[in-house]
Protein backbone atom coordinates (compact mmCIF):
# COMPACT_ATOMS: atom_id res chain seq x y z
CA UNK A 1 0.00 0.00 0.00
CA UNK A 2 1.18 3.49 -0.86
CA UNK A 3 -0.03 7.04 -0.27
CA UNK A 4 1.89 8.86 -3.01
CA UNK A 5 2.39 6.71 -6.10
CA UNK A 6 -0.66 7.72 -8.16
CA UNK A 7 0.16 11.26 -9.28
CA UNK A 8 -2.98 12.53 -7.52
CA UNK A 9 -3.18 12.64 -3.74
CA UNK A 10 -6.49 12.44 -1.90
CA UNK A 11 -7.94 13.07 1.53
CA UNK A 12 -11.18 11.87 3.11
CA UNK A 13 -13.72 13.35 5.50
CA UNK A 14 -16.41 11.27 7.23
CA UNK A 15 -19.17 12.82 9.33
CA UNK A 16 -20.39 10.06 11.68
CA UNK A 17 -23.31 10.03 14.12
CA UNK A 18 -24.24 6.88 16.06
CA UNK A 19 -22.61 4.52 13.57
CA UNK A 20 -21.11 1.92 15.92
CA UNK A 21 -22.94 -0.87 14.06
CA UNK A 22 -21.22 -0.19 10.73
CA UNK A 23 -18.25 2.15 11.04
CA UNK A 24 -15.67 -0.61 11.49
CA UNK A 25 -16.68 -1.98 8.07
CA UNK A 26 -15.93 1.42 6.57
CA UNK A 27 -12.63 1.80 8.41
CA UNK A 28 -11.48 -1.69 7.44
CA UNK A 29 -12.30 -0.90 3.80
CA UNK A 30 -10.17 2.25 3.85
CA UNK A 31 -7.14 0.87 5.71
CA UNK A 32 -6.92 -1.97 3.18
CA UNK A 33 -6.93 0.31 0.12
CA UNK A 34 -4.17 -0.23 -2.41
CA UNK A 35 -3.93 3.58 -2.57
CA UNK A 36 -4.19 5.13 0.89
CA UNK A 37 -5.32 8.70 1.60
CA UNK A 38 -2.89 11.34 2.84
CA UNK A 39 -5.24 11.84 5.76
CA UNK A 40 -8.72 10.78 6.84
CA UNK A 41 -10.64 12.95 9.29
CA UNK A 42 -13.60 11.24 10.94
CA UNK A 43 -15.88 13.73 12.67
CA UNK A 44 -17.97 12.29 15.48
CA UNK A 45 -21.09 14.44 15.29
CA UNK A 46 -22.26 14.17 18.89
CA UNK A 47 -22.78 10.39 18.95
CA UNK A 48 -24.37 8.80 22.01
CA UNK A 49 -22.95 5.34 21.23
CA UNK A 50 -19.39 3.95 20.87
CA UNK A 51 -18.65 5.56 17.48
CA UNK A 52 -15.91 7.87 18.82
CA UNK A 53 -14.25 5.11 20.85
CA UNK A 54 -14.07 2.83 17.81
CA UNK A 55 -12.54 5.56 15.66
CA UNK A 56 -10.01 6.53 18.34
CA UNK A 57 -8.83 2.93 18.64
CA UNK A 58 -8.02 2.88 14.93
CA UNK A 59 -6.51 6.38 15.09
CA UNK A 60 -4.07 5.16 17.74
CA UNK A 61 -2.88 2.53 15.29
CA UNK A 62 -2.97 4.54 12.04
CA UNK A 63 -1.62 8.09 12.44
CA UNK A 64 -3.27 9.27 9.19
CA UNK A 65 -6.71 8.72 10.79
CA UNK A 66 -7.81 11.63 12.98
CA UNK A 67 -10.89 11.80 15.20
CA UNK A 68 -12.66 15.13 15.68
CA UNK A 69 -15.45 15.37 18.24
CA UNK A 70 -18.42 17.70 17.94
CA UNK A 71 -20.82 18.38 20.84
CA UNK A 72 -24.15 16.51 20.98
CA UNK A 73 -27.12 18.00 19.13
CA UNK A 74 -30.78 17.13 19.47
CA UNK A 75 -31.78 16.39 15.89
CA UNK A 76 -30.26 14.46 13.02
CA UNK A 77 -30.35 16.66 9.90
CA UNK A 78 -28.42 17.25 6.74
CA UNK A 79 -27.18 20.72 7.66
CA UNK A 80 -25.44 19.13 10.64
CA UNK A 81 -23.64 16.79 8.27
CA UNK A 82 -22.25 19.77 6.34
CA UNK A 83 -21.07 21.52 9.50
CA UNK A 84 -19.34 18.29 10.55
CA UNK A 85 -17.75 17.91 7.11
CA UNK A 86 -16.48 21.50 7.26
CA UNK A 87 -14.93 20.83 10.68
CA UNK A 88 -13.06 17.94 9.11
CA UNK A 89 -12.00 20.03 6.13
CA UNK A 90 -10.44 22.60 8.45
CA UNK A 91 -8.03 19.90 9.68
CA UNK A 92 -6.81 19.41 6.09
CA UNK A 93 -6.05 23.02 5.11
CA UNK A 94 -2.30 22.66 5.68
CA UNK A 95 -2.01 19.69 3.30
CA UNK A 96 -1.51 19.73 -0.46
CA UNK A 97 -3.94 17.41 -2.22
CA UNK A 98 -5.81 17.18 -5.53
CA UNK A 99 -8.86 15.14 -4.53
CA UNK A 100 -11.19 15.22 -1.53
CA UNK A 101 -13.70 12.53 -0.66
CA UNK A 102 -16.90 12.62 1.38
CA UNK A 103 -17.41 9.16 2.82
CA UNK A 104 -20.38 7.88 4.82
CA UNK A 105 -19.69 5.78 7.92
CA UNK A 106 -21.95 2.85 6.96
CA UNK A 107 -20.48 1.57 3.70
CA UNK A 108 -17.82 -0.86 2.51
CA UNK A 109 -15.99 -1.39 -0.78
CA UNK A 110 -13.18 -3.29 -2.48
CA UNK A 111 -9.48 -2.74 -1.82
CA UNK A 112 -8.85 -0.92 -5.14
CA UNK A 113 -11.85 1.40 -4.86
CA UNK A 114 -9.93 4.66 -4.62
CA UNK A 115 -7.07 3.56 -6.87
CA UNK A 116 -9.71 2.89 -9.54
CA UNK A 117 -11.36 6.30 -9.07
CA UNK A 118 -8.03 8.12 -9.06
CA UNK A 119 -7.23 6.53 -12.43
CA UNK A 120 -10.44 8.05 -13.82
CA UNK A 121 -9.44 11.52 -12.60
CA UNK A 122 -5.97 11.07 -14.09
CA UNK A 123 -7.50 10.10 -17.41
CA UNK A 124 -9.88 13.07 -17.63
CA UNK A 125 -8.88 16.51 -16.28
CA UNK A 126 -12.48 17.73 -16.74
CA UNK A 127 -13.86 15.11 -14.33
CA UNK A 128 -15.01 17.09 -11.30
CA UNK A 129 -16.88 14.48 -9.23
CA UNK A 130 -16.48 10.72 -9.40
CA UNK A 131 -18.01 7.74 -7.68
CA UNK A 132 -19.21 4.22 -8.34
CA UNK A 133 -22.40 2.26 -8.49
CA UNK A 134 -23.76 0.97 -5.17
CA UNK A 135 -25.78 -1.82 -3.64
CA UNK A 136 -27.95 -2.05 -0.56
CA UNK A 137 -30.46 -4.63 0.59
CA UNK A 138 -32.60 -5.57 -2.42
CA UNK A 139 -31.11 -2.82 -4.56
CA UNK A 140 -28.44 -2.37 -7.22
CA UNK A 141 -28.12 1.15 -8.62
CA UNK A 142 -27.07 -0.09 -12.06
CA UNK A 143 -30.35 -1.97 -12.34
CA UNK A 144 -32.84 -0.23 -10.07
CA UNK A 145 -31.98 3.46 -10.17
CA UNK A 146 -33.89 5.91 -12.38
CA UNK A 147 -30.90 8.26 -12.41
CA UNK A 148 -28.14 8.19 -15.00
CA UNK A 149 -24.38 7.77 -14.74
CA UNK A 150 -23.97 11.49 -14.12
CA UNK A 151 -25.48 11.03 -10.66
CA UNK A 152 -22.75 10.45 -8.06
CA UNK A 153 -24.23 8.94 -4.92
CA UNK A 154 -23.73 10.96 -1.77
CA UNK A 155 -22.50 8.11 0.40
CA UNK A 156 -19.16 8.10 -1.43
CA UNK A 157 -18.22 11.13 -3.51
CA UNK A 158 -14.71 12.02 -4.65
CA UNK A 159 -14.21 15.63 -5.82
CA UNK A 160 -11.40 17.23 -7.70
CA UNK A 161 -10.56 19.85 -5.10
CA UNK A 162 -10.66 22.67 -7.66
CA UNK A 163 -14.20 21.62 -8.56
CA UNK A 164 -15.19 21.52 -4.89
CA UNK A 165 -13.94 25.10 -4.49
CA UNK A 166 -15.63 26.24 -7.71
CA UNK A 167 -19.08 25.15 -6.46
CA UNK A 168 -18.58 26.70 -3.03
CA UNK A 169 -18.56 23.35 -1.25
CA UNK A 170 -21.56 21.67 0.32
CA UNK A 171 -24.52 23.87 1.27
CA UNK A 172 -26.02 23.26 4.73
CA UNK A 173 -29.67 22.71 3.80
CA UNK A 174 -31.48 21.07 6.78
CA UNK A 175 -33.98 19.27 4.54
CA UNK A 176 -31.33 17.48 2.52
CA UNK A 177 -30.17 17.31 -1.07
CA UNK A 178 -26.70 18.57 -0.21
CA UNK A 179 -24.92 15.89 -2.26
CA UNK A 180 -27.24 16.37 -5.24
CA UNK A 181 -26.87 20.16 -5.17
CA UNK A 182 -23.09 19.83 -5.18
CA UNK A 183 -22.97 17.39 -8.10
CA UNK A 184 -25.56 19.22 -10.22
CA UNK A 185 -23.88 22.58 -9.60
CA UNK A 186 -20.60 21.02 -10.75
CA UNK A 187 -22.18 20.03 -14.08
CA UNK A 188 -23.80 23.44 -14.44
CA UNK A 189 -20.33 25.00 -14.07
CA UNK A 190 -18.92 22.79 -16.80
CA UNK A 191 -17.40 19.91 -14.84
CA UNK A 192 -18.10 16.28 -15.69
CA UNK A 193 -19.66 14.06 -13.01
CA UNK A 194 -19.77 10.31 -13.29
CA UNK A 195 -20.50 7.13 -11.35
CA UNK A 196 -18.61 4.19 -12.78
CA UNK A 197 -20.49 0.86 -12.88
CA UNK A 198 -17.28 -1.19 -12.97
CA UNK A 199 -17.08 -0.92 -9.17
CA UNK A 200 -19.59 -0.98 -6.31
CA UNK A 201 -19.78 0.13 -2.74
CA UNK A 202 -22.29 -1.44 -0.37
CA UNK A 203 -24.53 0.73 1.79
CA UNK A 204 -25.63 -1.09 4.93
CA UNK A 205 -28.43 1.25 5.95
CA UNK A 206 -31.09 1.78 3.29
CA UNK A 207 -30.54 5.35 2.13
CA UNK A 208 -32.81 7.85 3.79
CA UNK A 209 -34.07 5.49 6.50
CA UNK A 210 -31.98 6.73 9.44
CA UNK A 211 -34.57 7.22 12.20
CA UNK A 212 -37.54 6.65 9.80
CA UNK A 213 -39.26 3.90 7.74
CA UNK A 214 -38.76 3.14 4.04
CA UNK A 215 -42.17 4.60 3.21
CA UNK A 216 -41.37 7.70 5.24
CA UNK A 217 -38.06 7.94 3.39
CA UNK A 218 -39.90 7.74 0.03
CA UNK A 219 -42.21 10.56 1.14
CA UNK A 220 -39.17 12.64 2.11
CA UNK A 221 -37.52 11.91 -1.25
CA UNK A 222 -40.68 13.12 -2.98
CA UNK A 223 -40.52 16.36 -1.02
CA UNK A 224 -36.86 16.64 -1.91
CA UNK A 225 -37.60 16.16 -5.61
CA UNK A 226 -39.93 19.15 -5.39
CA UNK A 227 -37.79 21.53 -3.40
CA UNK A 228 -34.77 20.77 -5.57
CA UNK A 229 -36.80 21.93 -8.56
CA UNK A 230 -37.57 18.62 -10.26
CA UNK A 231 -40.05 18.65 -13.15
CA UNK A 232 -43.54 17.25 -12.36
CA UNK A 233 -43.43 15.35 -15.68
CA UNK A 234 -40.19 13.64 -14.66
CA UNK A 235 -41.63 12.91 -11.23
CA UNK A 236 -44.65 11.07 -12.66
CA UNK A 237 -42.36 8.81 -14.67
CA UNK A 238 -40.16 8.29 -11.62
CA UNK A 239 -43.20 7.37 -9.51
CA UNK A 240 -44.33 4.82 -12.08
CA UNK A 241 -40.87 3.28 -12.17
CA UNK A 242 -40.57 3.28 -8.37
CA UNK A 243 -43.86 1.41 -8.02
CA UNK A 244 -42.22 -1.62 -9.63
CA UNK A 245 -39.51 -1.74 -6.93
CA UNK A 246 -39.60 -2.86 -3.30
CA UNK A 247 -41.67 -1.93 -1.36
CA UNK A 248 -44.01 -2.48 -4.31
CA UNK A 249 -46.51 0.31 -5.09
CA UNK A 250 -46.26 2.09 -1.75
CA UNK A 251 -42.72 3.30 -2.41
CA UNK A 252 -43.93 5.05 -5.55
CA UNK A 253 -47.01 6.38 -3.78
CA UNK A 254 -44.78 7.76 -1.04
CA UNK A 255 -42.78 9.67 -3.67
CA UNK A 256 -45.97 10.96 -5.29
CA UNK A 257 -47.56 12.18 -2.06
CA UNK A 258 -44.29 13.74 -0.89
CA UNK A 259 -43.82 15.70 -4.14
CA UNK A 260 -47.37 17.03 -4.32
CA UNK A 261 -47.54 17.69 -0.58
CA UNK A 262 -44.49 19.91 -0.95
CA UNK A 263 -45.99 21.59 -4.02
CA UNK A 264 -49.32 22.22 -2.27
CA UNK A 265 -47.52 23.77 0.68
CA UNK A 266 -45.20 25.79 -1.56
CA UNK A 267 -42.18 24.38 0.20
CA UNK A 268 -39.23 26.75 0.02
CA UNK A 269 -36.62 25.82 -2.54
CA UNK A 270 -32.99 26.23 -1.42
CA UNK A 271 -31.64 26.32 -4.98
CA UNK A 272 -31.36 29.09 -7.55
CA UNK A 273 -33.67 29.48 -10.54
CA UNK A 274 -30.63 28.97 -12.73
CA UNK A 275 -29.98 25.57 -11.16
CA UNK A 276 -33.67 24.59 -11.45
CA UNK A 277 -33.70 25.43 -15.17
CA UNK A 278 -30.49 23.49 -15.72
CA UNK A 279 -31.86 20.51 -13.74
CA UNK A 280 -35.13 20.38 -15.69
CA UNK A 281 -33.33 20.60 -19.02
CA UNK A 282 -31.23 17.61 -17.98
CA UNK A 283 -34.34 15.69 -16.87
CA UNK A 284 -36.20 16.29 -20.14
CA UNK A 285 -33.15 15.31 -22.19
CA UNK A 286 -32.75 12.11 -20.20
CA UNK A 287 -36.46 11.35 -20.52
CA UNK A 288 -36.24 11.74 -24.29
CA UNK A 289 -33.31 9.31 -24.34
CA UNK A 290 -35.18 6.75 -22.19
CA UNK A 291 -38.41 6.98 -24.19
CA UNK A 292 -36.51 6.87 -27.47
CA UNK A 293 -34.73 3.68 -26.41
CA UNK A 294 -38.04 2.10 -25.37
CA UNK A 295 -39.65 3.01 -28.70
CA UNK A 296 -36.73 1.55 -30.66
CA UNK A 297 -36.92 -1.61 -28.56
CA UNK A 298 -40.64 -1.91 -29.27
CA UNK A 299 -40.05 -1.53 -33.00
CA UNK A 300 -37.41 -4.27 -32.94
CA UNK A 301 -39.80 -6.58 -31.04
CA UNK A 302 -42.51 -5.90 -33.65
CA UNK A 303 -40.32 -7.23 -36.44
CA UNK A 304 -38.97 -10.24 -34.58
CA UNK A 305 -40.35 -13.57 -35.81
CA UNK A 306 -42.91 -15.23 -33.57
CA UNK A 307 -41.92 -18.45 -31.74
Secondary structure, DSSP 4 states (H G I P E B T S, - for coil): -BSSSSSS-EEEEEEESS-TTTHHHHHHHHHT-SB--SEEEEEEES-SSSHHHHHHHHHHH-TTEEEEEE---SS--HHHHHHHHHHHHHTTTTS--SEEEEE-SSEEE-TTHHHHHHHHHHH-TTEEEEEEEEEETTEEHHHH-SS-TT---TTEEEEEHHHHHHTTS----TTS-HHHHHHHHHHHTT-EEEEEEEEEEEESSPTT-TTS-HHHHHHHHHHHHHHTT--HHHHHHHHHHHTTSSSTTHHHHHHHHHHHHHHHTTPPP-S-HHHHHHHHHHHHHHHHHHHHHHHHHHHHHHHSPP-
